[in-house]
């Protein structure tokens, strides 16, 4: 019985401390809204560069395949 009285008193103290904190520091209790994200600054040049790299790789692979097929047909 005595232990339930003790925990009840601790709950009241915790509630009172929370109310005092909320009234003393309202900025800490109310969350501030975050600033909006900046607008994207990409102009698409990185996408164009990536496509160019893929096309160059494709040309290299095709050149290798064509030349290796050309060498095997002459043997």
C-alpha positions, 0 to 999 in steps of 0.5 A, a space after each residue: 500500500 505504501 509503495 502505491 502512495 509513493 509512485 502516485 506522489 512521484 507522478 504528481 511531482 512529474 506532472 507539476 515539473 512538466 507544467 512548470 517547464 512548459 510555462 517557463 520555456 514555451 519555445 522548447 515545447 512548441 516545435 519550430 517549423 523547418 525552413 523549406 528545402 532549397 530549389 534544385 539547381 541542376 540544369 540537366 548537364 549532369 544527366 546529359 553527361 551521363 548519357 554521353 558516357 553511356 553512349 561512348 561506352 556502347 560505341 567502345 563495346 560495339 567497336 570491340 565486338 566488330 573488330 574481334 569478329 573481323 579478326 576471327 573471320 580472316 583466320 
